[in-house]
Amino acid sequence: MTQPPDQPPHGGFGPPQGRPPQDGDPGAPQTPPAQPPSPPHQQPEPGSPPQPGPYAQPGPYAQPGPYGHTGPDVRPGPYAQPGPYAQPGGPYGHPQQPGPYIQQSGPYAQQPGPYAQQPAHGYPYQPPQFPGGAPGTPPPVGSARRKPALIVGGAVAALLVIGGVVYAVGGDGGNEPAAQRSDDAKPSASASAPAAPVDPGDGSGDGGADPENLNEGRGPGEARVLWYKSAPDAPASGAGAPGMWITGRTAAKAAYRQVFGYDVADGRPSWDPITFPQKICAVTPQKSADDKVVVAYMSGSSDRAECNRLQVIDLDTGAKGWQGKVADGALFDSTASVELTLVGKTLMVGRSQSGTAYDLDSGRKLYDRTRYGDACFPTAFAGGAGRLISVASCDATGSNEHQEIQELDPATGKVKWTRPVKKGWKVARVYSLDPLVVYLTNEDERAWNITVFTAGGDFRSEVGVDEKFAPRCGLGIVSRDLQGCTGVAADADTLYLPTDVAGGPNEIVAIGLADGKEKWRVKSPADESMMPLRAGGGRLVAYVEPSYDAGGQVVSVPTAGTDHRTTKLLQNPHGTANIEGSFFDSSVDWADGRFYISSNRLTGKDDAPEKLMLAFGK
């Protein structure tokens, strides 16, 4: 879309254009690795040989991929090299070629799988570099050739599960607690770009009183601006503003060294801002069923400071729960950055090479996940829908370098199943937990793969749609953020992905999880891109981005039957379209008929107040 004069780029979704990671990004590397040149999006040359993919059994898309199945519907893949659809073969038992999950001479003969990726033990794994995003951002799905995935047979997995149980828990889990109690100028009906209004977001503003007249000039049928909040001051180098949580009463947001809570209806402070002694470095992206989150903040301000201080917060009351310090890991097992994952009453804190689980209510340590098996180190976790997924880097300096996916019992840490991946393939993102949908990349081959697993960890299908997709994965600096993508949704039998277009309306493609094939697609109702928000109850809810002279929309799409036309649920006002469209590295949410948008990153610039959060409703 065209940007209005003197407005920042449309930063609603995806990395800010042209901005390298800044000091203060949680877990940002000091010097981002260079990106390889972007390959042209072209069809493979006729007769190009197949490329090995990540999993390693004959799989459904006719070219061995990361999990090892070759399969049907062979067409050129999206990364412009021989793609996963151009080889003969069916999903199971067809001629096999080396793929990412590798099985030869029967179902249990495993060879190196696609998950190897630590450069060396003791160094957090760095994400693959692909064109089209900030360092570490997975490529738009389709910007490189798709590769099918191949799975290792069940007996090997069972043996690995046994090994995982033997080696999984470092220490006795102990009962000693690891924690203690912690006592823009007004808009008009024209398309002129309004300046961001000023409400400091710290409770001193007028909340829903709309002192900036943001609702002036609303057209018929347009939603109201319920409230708006400016961001707190941030250092000149910038600061993170991770997390946005919506409860029945409170909209909460972290920014730099504070967490704010606002009444969902009028934006008035729900409680006094919670201020930490140092900057916030990680948060749980999910909230618990009883509306609690965990925030991590730095131990100090020096270059040697660790992201190892934890604080539980009740979002509805602003009350602090237990606070604690994350114990140091073994040599090279750093807490310079951590990831926080919440599953039920279990908080998993991921270091660079291990994880420690705590009870959310008491802070008691439950168990550790440390080195196991073939020099395997847990490097990333994903959680939700009652499931806890771990990704480990194995034999990082040896000949059997690969990664492994495991599902853990959140309460005990016991391994339910293990799935190794072929060397060269890396788990970049988890698109869905239930069902489990994993996005993998192969930097050397400039290839990608989306694989769907059964509840027991077996291969179910892989995406076989020859399309360029574009889920929004933010700055993507830390590859350990497995759940860092928005703009993708799944229900029990369908995955929903947005297509990538250079301009104008895009489409959302519904892909069957049983076979990886396209079921249907729906075009954006406006001349802007549309992204999935969530799916369930027989409908898909999506957000249509604003344009220069029109606000964004929230729409629903029926997922069953043959009629998949969009129905408008909310039309945001045109007078604030430029504010809505210029949030920096934004997150969005739709809850109880209200639409929320917030910034995930503060630039620290003092030329104008920065935007923090904006809410629309009827």
C-alpha positions in Angstrom: 0.0 0.0 0.0 1.1 3.6 -0.5 2.2 5.4 2.6 1.0 8.8 3.4 3.6 11.6 3.4 5.8 11.7 6.5 4.4 8.5 7.9 6.4 5.5 9.0 6.2 2.4 6.8 3.1 0.3 7.3 4.5 -1.7 10.2 1.4 -3.6 11.2 2.9 -7.0 10.5 6.4 -8.1 9.8 9.8 -6.5 10.3 10.4 -2.8 10.0 11.9 -2.2 6.6 15.5 -1.3 6.5 16.1 -1.4 10.3 18.7 -3.7 11.8 18.2 -5.2 15.2 18.8 -2.5 17.9 20.4 -2.8 21.3 17.6 -3.6 23.7 15.9 -6.2 21.5 15.3 -9.2 23.8 18.1 -11.6 22.8 19.3 -9.6 19.9 22.7 -10.5 18.6 25.3 -7.7 18.8 26.0 -8.1 15.1 23.2 -9.7 13.0 24.5 -12.3 10.5 24.5 -11.4 6.9 21.6 -12.5 4.7 22.2 -14.4 1.5 21.1 -12.8 -1.7 17.4 -13.4 -2.6 16.9 -16.0 -5.2 14.6 -15.1 -8.1 11.2 -16.6 -7.9 11.2 -18.7 -11.0 10.3 -22.2 -12.0 13.0 -24.9 -11.9 14.7 -25.9 -15.1 13.2 -29.0 -16.7 14.9 -32.1 -15.7 16.5 -30.6 -12.6 17.4 -33.3 -10.2 15.5 -33.6 -6.9 17.0 -32.1 -3.8 17.0 -34.0 -0.5 14.5 -32.6 1.9 14.2 -32.8 5.7 12.6 -35.9 7.1 13.4 -39.1 5.3 10.8 -41.7 4.4 9.1 -41.9 1.0 6.7 -38.9 1.4 3.7 -37.3 0.0 5.1 -34.7 -2.3 7.4 -36.6 -4.4 10.7 -35.4 -3.3 12.3 -36.5 -0.1 11.8 -33.8 2.5 12.7 -33.3 6.1 10.6 -36.0 7.5 11.3 -38.6 4.8 8.0 -39.1 2.9 7.8 -38.5 -0.8 4.4 -37.9 -2.2 1.9 -36.9 -4.8 1.0 -33.7 -6.6 4.5 -32.9 -7.9 5.0 -29.3 -9.0 7.8 -26.8 -9.1 8.4 -25.5 -5.6 8.3 -21.9 -4.5 12.0 -21.3 -3.9 12.8 -21.3 -7.5 14.9 -24.5 -7.5 13.7 -28.0 -8.1 10.7 -28.1 -5.8 8.9 -30.7 -3.9 6.3 -31.4 -6.4 8.3 -32.4 -9.4 9.2 -35.9 -8.7 7.1 -39.0 -9.1 6.1 -40.9 -6.1 3.4 -41.3 -3.5 3.1 -40.7 0.2 4.2 -44.1 1.4 6.2 -46.9 -0.1 7.1 -45.1 -3.3 10.7 -44.8 -4.6 12.6 -43.1 -2.0 15.4 -40.6 -2.1 17.4 -39.2 0.8 15.1 -36.9 2.7 15.1 -35.1 6.0 13.9 -37.8 8.2 15.7 -40.6 6.5 14.7 -44.2 6.7 16.4 -46.9 4.7 16.2 -50.6 4.7 12.9 -50.7 6.6 11.1 -48.4 8.9 13.5 -48.3 11.8 16.8 -47.7 10.2 17.4 -44.1 11.1 20.1 -41.9 9.6 20.9 -38.3 10.4 17.8 -36.2 10.4 17.1 -32.5 9.5 17.3 -30.9 12.9 21.0 -30.2 13.3 21.8 -26.6 13.8 23.9 -25.5 16.7 27.2 -24.1 15.4 28.8 -25.5 18.5 27.8 -26.7 22.0 27.3 -23.7 24.2 26.3 -21.2 21.5 22.6 -20.5 21.1 21.4 -21.6 17.8 21.1 -18.9 15.3 18.2 -18.8 12.8 18.7 -19.4 9.1 19.1 -16.3 7.0 16.6 -16.0 4.2 15.7 -13.2 1.9 12.7 -11.1 2.6 13.0 -10.5 6.4 15.2 -9.3 9.2 18.0 -11.5 10.3 16.6 -14.8 11.4 13.2 -14.3 9.9 11.9 -17.4 8.2 11.4 -16.8 4.6 7.9 -16.2 3.3 6.6 -19.7 2.8 7.0 -20.1 -0.9 10.0 -17.8 -1.4 12.2 -20.8 -1.6 11.5 -24.3 -2.9 9.3 -26.4 -0.7 10.7 -29.8 0.3 8.7 -32.7 1.6 9.3 -34.1 5.0 10.2 -37.7 5.9 9.6 -39.4 9.3 11.7 -42.0 11.1 9.9 -45.2 11.9 8.2 -45.8 15.2 10.6 -48.3 16.8 13.5 -45.8 16.6 11.3 -43.2 18.1 10.4 -45.5 20.9 14.1 -46.2 21.6 14.8 -42.5 21.6 11.9 -41.9 24.0 13.5 -44.3 26.4 16.8 -42.6 26.0 15.1 -39.3 26.5 13.6 -40.4 29.8 16.9 -41.7 31.0 18.8 -38.6 30.2 16.0 -35.9 30.4 16.1 -34.9 34.0 19.2 -33.3 35.3 19.1 -33.3 39.1 16.2 -34.5 41.2 13.7 -31.8 40.5 13.9 -30.9 44.1 11.2 -29.5 46.3 13.0 -26.4 47.3 11.3 -23.3 45.9 13.2 -21.4 43.2 11.1 -18.3 44.1 9.8 -16.2 46.9 6.8 -13.9 47.3 7.2 -10.3 46.2 5.7 -8.3 48.9 -1.6 12.4 16.9 -3.6 15.8 16.0 -7.3 15.1 15.8 -8.5 13.2 12.7 -11.0 14.6 10.2 -13.1 13.0 7.5 -10.4 13.5 5.0 -7.5 11.1 4.4 -4.9 13.5 5.8 -2.5 11.8 8.1 -3.3 12.6 11.8 -0.4 12.9 14.2 -0.4 10.3 17.0 -2.4 11.5 20.0 -0.7 11.8 23.4 -1.7 9.7 26.3 1.3 8.6 28.2 -0.2 5.2 29.0 0.9 5.4 32.6 -2.5 6.2 34.1 -2.2 10.0 33.8 -4.2 10.2 30.6 -8.0 10.5 30.3 -8.5 6.9 29.2 -11.7 6.7 27.2 -12.5 10.4 27.3 -11.1 10.8 23.8 -9.4 14.2 24.5 -7.8 14.0 21.0 -11.2 13.7 19.3 -10.1 10.5 17.5 -13.7 9.7 16.7 -14.5 13.0 15.0 -15.7 12.5 11.4 -16.6 8.8 11.8 -18.5 7.5 8.9 -21.7 5.4 9.0 -21.0 1.8 10.2 -17.5 2.6 11.4 -16.3 1.5 14.8 -15.2 3.8 17.5 -11.8 4.3 18.9 -12.3 3.1 22.4 -9.0 4.3 23.7 -5.4 5.0 22.8 -2.1 4.9 24.7 1.3 6.4 23.9 4.4 4.4 24.9 6.7 5.3 27.8 10.0 6.9 27.2 12.6 4.4 25.9 16.4 4.7 25.5 17.7 6.1 22.3 18.9 2.7 21.3 15.3 1.4 21.5 13.6 -1.1 23.7 11.3 -4.1 23.5 7.6 -4.0 24.1 6.8 -7.7 24.1 3.5 -9.3 24.9 -0.2 -8.2 24.8 -2.7 -10.0 26.9 -6.5 -9.5 26.9 -8.8 -10.8 29.7 -12.4 -10.2 30.3 -11.6 -7.0 32.1 -8.0 -6.0 31.3 -5.9 -5.3 28.3 -2.2 -5.6 29.5 0.9 -4.6 27.7 4.7 -4.7 28.5 7.0 -1.9 27.4 10.6 -1.4 28.3 10.7 -1.7 32.1 7.0 -1.6 32.8 3.7 -3.6 32.5 0.5 -1.6 32.1 -3.1 -2.7 32.6 -6.1 -0.9 31.0 -9.8 -1.4 31.3 -10.8 -3.1 28.0 -13.9 -0.8 27.6 -12.5 2.7 28.3 -8.7 2.4 28.7 -8.6 3.7 32.2 -5.9 2.2 34.3 -6.9 -1.2 35.8 -4.0 -0.9 38.2 -0.9 1.1 38.8 1.9 0.4 36.3 4.4 -2.3 37.5 7.9 -1.0 37.1 11.0 -3.3 37.2 14.5 -2.2 38.1 15.8 -3.2 34.7 14.4 -3.7 31.2 12.0 -6.5 30.4 13.7 -9.2 28.4 11.1 -12.0 28.0 7.4 -12.7 28.7 5.1 -15.6 28.4 3.2 -15.0 25.1 0.3 -16.9 26.6 -1.6 -16.2 29.8 -2.8 -18.9 32.1 -6.5 -19.9 32.5 -6.7 -17.7 35.6 -5.2 -14.7 33.8 -1.6 -14.8 35.0 1.6 -14.2 33.1 5.3 -14.3 33.8 7.8 -11.5 33.0 11.6 -11.9 32.9 13.8 -8.8 33.4 17.5 -8.3 33.3 19.8 -8.7 36.4 21.5 -5.4 35.6 22.4 -3.0 32.9 26.0 -4.1 32.1 27.0 -6.2 29.1 27.3 -9.1 31.5 23.8 -8.9 32.8 21.6 -12.0 32.5 17.9 -12.3 31.6 17.2 -14.3 34.8 14.8 -12.5 37.1 11.2 -13.8 37.0 8.0 -12.1 38.2 4.4 -13.5 38.1 1.6 -11.0 37.5 -2.1 -11.3 37.9 -3.5 -9.4 34.9 -6.9 -8.6 36.4 -5.6 -7.2 39.7 -2.1 -6.2 39.0 -0.9 -8.1 42.0 2.5 -9.6 42.0 2.9 -13.3 42.7 6.2 -15.1 43.4 9.5 -13.8 42.0 12.7 -15.7 41.5 16.0 -16.1 39.8 16.7 -18.6 37.1 19.6 -20.8 38.1 22.7 -20.7 35.9 23.1 -23.6 33.5 26.3 -25.6 32.7 29.2 -24.2 30.9 28.1 -22.3 27.8 24.4 -22.7 28.8 23.5 -19.1 28.9 20.7 -17.0 30.4 21.8 -13.9 28.4 18.4 -14.4 26.9 15.6 -16.8 27.8 12.3 -17.9 26.5 9.2 -18.3 28.6 6.5 -20.9 27.8 3.4 -21.4 29.8 1.4 -24.7 29.6 -1.4 -25.1 32.2 0.3 -24.6 35.5 3.8 -25.2 34.2 6.2 -22.4 33.3 9.1 -23.6 31.2 12.2 -21.3 31.2 14.4 -22.0 28.3 18.1 -21.2 28.4 20.4 -21.6 25.4 21.0 -25.3 26.0 18.5 -26.5 28.6 15.2 -25.7 30.3 13.8 -25.6 33.8 10.1 -26.0 34.6 8.4 -24.3 37.6 5.0 -24.5 39.1 3.1 -21.3 38.2 1.3 -21.0 41.5 4.2 -21.6 43.9 7.4 -21.1 42.0 8.6 -24.6 43.0 11.0 -26.2 40.5 9.4 -29.2 38.8 12.2 -30.6 36.7 15.1 -29.8 34.4 15.5 -30.6 30.7 19.2 -30.9 30.0 21.6 -32.8 27.7 20.5 -36.3 26.7 21.3 -39.0 24.2 23.7 -38.2 21.3 24.9 -34.9 22.8 21.4 -33.4 22.4 20.8 -30.1 24.0 17.3 -28.6 24.3 17.5 -25.2 22.6 13.8 -24.1 22.2 10.4 -24.8 23.6 6.8 -24.2 22.4 3.7 -24.6 24.5 -0.1 -24.3 24.5 -3.3 -26.3 24.2 -2.0 -28.6 27.0 1.2 -29.6 25.0 4.8 -28.8 25.5 7.2 -29.2 22.6 11.0 -29.2 22.8 13.5 -28.8 20.0 17.0 -30.1 20.6 20.3 -29.7 18.8 22.3 -33.0 18.7 25.9 -33.8 17.9 26.5 -30.2 16.8 30.1 -30.7 16.1 30.0 -34.3 14.9 29.1 -36.2 11.8 25.5 -36.9 13.0 24.6 -33.3 13.5 20.8 -32.9 13.5 17.8 -31.6 15.5 15.1 -33.5 17.3 11.5 -32.7 18.2 10.1 -34.1 21.4 6.8 -33.8 23.2 7.1 -33.6 26.9 4.5 -34.1 29.7 4.3 -30.5 31.0 3.8 -31.6 34.6 6.6 -34.2 34.8 9.0 -33.5 31.9 8.7 -37.2 30.7 9.2 -37.7 27.0 6.1 -38.8 25.1 7.8 -39.2 21.7 10.9 -38.1 19.8 11.2 -37.3 16.2 14.7 -36.7 14.7 15.2 -34.5 11.6 17.7 -34.8 8.8 21.0 -32.9 8.9 20.7 -29.4 7.5 17.1 -28.9 8.3 16.1 -26.6 11.2 12.9 -26.1 13.1 12.2 -22.4 12.5 8.6 -22.1 13.8 5.7 -23.9 15.3 2.6 -22.7 13.6 0.2 -24.7 15.7 0.4 -26.9 18.8 -2.9 -28.8 18.5 -2.6 -30.1 15.8 1.1 -29.8 15.7 2.3 -28.0 12.6 6.0 -27.3 12.2 7.8 -25.0 9.7 11.3 -26.0 8.8 14.0 -24.4 6.7 17.2 -25.6 5.0 19.6 -22.7 4.5 22.0 -24.5 2.3 19.3 -25.6 -0.1 17.1 -22.5 0.3 14.2 -24.7 0.9 11.2 -24.9 3.3 8.8 -27.5 4.6 5.6 -27.4 6.6 4.9 -30.8 8.3 1.8 -31.9 10.2 2.1 -34.5 13.0 -0.4 -36.8 14.6 -1.0 -36.6 18.4 1.5 -39.4 18.8 4.3 -37.6 16.9 3.9 -39.5 13.6 4.0 -37.9 10.2 0.5 -36.9 9.1 1.0 -34.8 6.0 3.0 -31.8 4.6 1.8 -28.8 2.8 1.8 -29.4 -0.9 0.4 -26.1 -2.2 2.7 -24.4 -4.7 2.2 -20.9 -3.4 4.2 -18.1 -1.8 2.9 -17.6 1.7 3.6 -14.8 4.2 2.8 -15.4 7.8 4.1 -12.5 9.9 7.0 -13.4 12.1 8.0 -10.1 13.5 11.7 -9.2 13.8 12.6 -12.8 14.0 16.0 -12.1 15.7 16.0 -15.0 18.1 15.2 -18.3 16.4 14.4 -19.8 19.7 11.1 -18.0 19.6 9.3 -20.9 18.0 5.9 -19.3 18.5 6.9 -15.9 17.2 4.6 -15.9 14.1 1.2 -14.4 13.6 -1.0 -14.5 10.5 -1.4 -18.2 10.6 -4.2 -20.3 12.2 -5.3 -23.9 12.4 -8.3 -25.9 13.5 -8.6 -29.7 13.8 -8.4 -30.4 10.1 -7.3 -27.2 8.3 -4.3 -24.9 8.2 -4.9 -21.3 7.1 -2.1 -19.3 5.5 -2.0 -15.8 3.8 -0.5 -15.5 0.4 2.3 -12.9 -0.2 1.5 -10.2 -2.8 3.5 -7.2 -3.8 0.4 -4.9 -3.7 -3.3 -5.1 -3.6 -5.5 -7.8 -2.1 -4.0 -11.2 -1.1 -5.8 -14.5 -0.3 -6.0 -16.8 2.6 -5.6 -20.4 1.6 -7.2 -23.3 3.5 -5.1 -26.4 3.4 -6.3 -29.8 4.5 -4.2 -31.3 7.3 -5.0 -34.8 6.2 -3.3 -34.5 2.8 -1.7 -31.1 2.6 -3.8 -30.1 -0.3 -5.6 -26.9 -0.9 -9.3 -27.0 0.1 -10.4 -23.5 -0.8 -9.2 -19.9 -0.8 -10.8 -16.5 -0.1 -9.7 -13.1 -1.4 -9.3 -10.1 0.8 -12.5 -7.9 0.6 -10.3 -4.7 0.4 -7.4 -3.7 -1.7 -5.0 -4.7 1.1 -3.7 -7.9 2.6 -5.7 -10.0 5.0 -4.2 -12.3 7.7 -5.8 -15.1 9.7 -6.3 -14.4 13.5 -7.9 -17.6 14.8 -10.1 -20.5 13.7 -12.7 -22.4 15.5 -16.4 -22.9 15.8 -16.9 -23.3 12.1 -15.4 -19.9 11.2 -12.1 -18.2 10.5 -11.6 -14.7 11.9 -9.2 -12.5 9.9 -7.8 -9.0 9.9 -7.7 -6.8 6.8 -5.0 -4.2 7.0 -5.8 -0.5 6.7 -5.1 1.6 3.6 -4.2 5.2 3.2 -7.9 6.3 3.4 -9.7 3.4 5.0 -9.4 1.7 8.4 -8.7 -2.0 8.8 -11.4 -4.6 9.1 -12.1 -7.7 11.1 -14.0 -10.3 9.0 -15.2 -13.9 9.5 -15.2 -16.6 6.9 -17.3 -19.8 7.2 -14.9 -22.8 7.0 -17.4 -25.5 6.2 -19.5 -25.9 3.0 -18.8 -24.2 -0.3 -19.5 -20.6 0.5 -16.4 -18.9 1.9 -17.3 -15.2 1.4 -16.2 -12.8 4.1 -18.6 -11.2 6.5 -17.5 -7.9 8.1 -17.4 -8.0 11.9 -15.8 -4.6 12.5 -14.9 -1.6 10.3 -12.2 0.6 11.9 -12.7 4.3 11.2 -11.0 5.9 8.2 -9.9 8.9 10.3 -7.4 6.9 12.3 -6.2 4.6 9.4 -2.8 6.2 9.4 -2.3 5.7 13.1 -3.6 2.1 12.9 -1.3 1.4 9.9 1.9 2.7 11.5 2.3 0.7 14.7 5.9 -0.5 14.9 6.3 -4.3 14.6 2.8 -4.8 15.8 0.6 -7.4 17.4 -3.2 -7.6 17.0 -6.0 -9.3 18.8 -9.7 -9.7 18.5 -11.6 -10.4 21.7 -15.3 -9.9 22.8 -16.0 -7.7 19.8 -13.0 -5.4 20.3 -9.9 -5.1 18.2 -6.6 -4.3 19.7 -3.3 -3.3 18.1 0.0 -2.6 19.9 3.7 -2.1 19.2 6.2 -4.8 20.0 9.2 -2.5 19.7 10.0 1.1 20.8 12.4 3.1 18.7 13.5 5.5 21.4 13.1 8.5 19.1 12.1 11.7 20.8 10.7 13.6 17.8 7.1 12.4 18.5 5.3 10.3 21.1 5.5 6.6 20.2 2.4 4.5 19.9 1.8 1.7 22.4 -1.7 0.5 22.1 -5.0 1.2 20.3 -8.5 -0.3 20.8 -11.5 -0.2 18.6 -15.1 -1.3 19.2 -18.7 -0.6 18.5 
